[in-house]
């Protein structure tokens, strides 16, 4: 489905629940900074590209799923506008979603830039490896 949408929308972020997320675009290769996807048109020879990002931690305690996707999306956009790398944008987004999942509030009062950054600095995720799923 993303392959049909990507020619019209520069980047599509697909949330996959407890499996993580997928970042799809038509720039043909892995992009280090997601703002590149919005600032430039894909080269004519570029093709569809999908990268799978697994969750950061397994067995996250879930209190409520309400708001997790909103927190993930908002954090991705904020990190992207700050000029962070694609991997950082995704890691911070997954941290924010995890904070939301642990709260009964859709957007917990405890969620902030510092709490999302702190969540990531306590656990560097040494085994977290994004994978290219499809190119071409």
Protein Blocks (a to p, Z undefined) as FASTA:
>chain_A
ZZmmmmmmmbacddehjnopadddfeopacfblklmmmpccdfkbccdddddddfbghia
cfbfghklmmmmmmmmmmmmnopafklmmmmmmmmmmmmmmpcbfbafkbcfklmmmmmm
mpgolmbccddfbgZZ
